[in-house]
Amino acid sequence: MDFLDLAKSRYTTKEYDSTKKIADEKIRLLKEILRLSPSSINSQPWKFIFVSDEKTRGELSAVSYWNRQKINDASDLVVFCAMDDVEKFEKRINETLPEGAINYYNQFVKPKGETGIKSWLQHQVYLSLGFFLSACASLDIDSTPMEGINNEEYDKILQLNGYKTLFAVAIGYRSPNDTNQPSVTPKSRLPLEKIQENI
C-alpha cells in the first residue's frame, strides 16, 4: 500500500478488539522507528514509555477520562513524554550535538526563556507522534492518539523525573463494531483549496 492509501485508510480508532494482541516483533519495530524520529537539530528531548504492566495500565486508564475503555481494550499503550528539565537538556546537547546545532539552540531557542524552551521541546515530541501514527498504519496497526488524559496523574504513576507526560497513544486492532472506521463513517477533511495555496 502506498502512502496516500495509508493516509486514506488510517483513522482514530474508537473501539478495540480486546482479544487481539500486537506481535512482539512489531512492537520492537515500533520502538526502533520511534528512536529514529526526526527532531529539530536532532535534539531528541523525549521518552517513550511502552506500558505492558497490567496494573500500571489499569491505573493510567483510570485517569484517562473518556479514553479509559480504549486503553483497557487496546493491545498496548505508549506514553509520550518531553524533557522538562532545561539544565539537564542543555547538558546533554552540549555532550552529544555538533557545534552548529548547539549554536542554533543558544541563538534562537535559549533567548525565549524557560517557558519558550519547554514549548520548543514539546513540539519535537509532537513531530514523533506523526511519525509513529504513520508507522502504525504501515504495519496494519490501529491507533488512537489521546490528549484527553490527566497528565499530572500520569507523571505520578510513571514516577517521571525530569520529564512530563504530553499525550498517550493506544494501539491494537479495531473492533468490527467500531463505527468510526472509514468503511462505516467516511473520513471528513476540508477540501484542498481551503488549506493550500500556491505562490
Buried (B, 14 or more C-beta within 10 A) or exposed (E): EEEEEBEEBBBBBBBBBBEBBBEEEBBEBBEEBBEEBEBBBEBBBBBBBEBEEEEBBEBBBBBBEEBBBBBBBBBBBBBBBBBBBBEEBBEBBEEEBEEEBBEBBEEEBBEEEEEEBBEBBBBBBBBBBEBBBBBBBBBEBBBBBBEEBBBEBBBEBBEBEEBBBBBBBBBBBBBEEBEBBEEEEEEEEEEEEEEEEEE
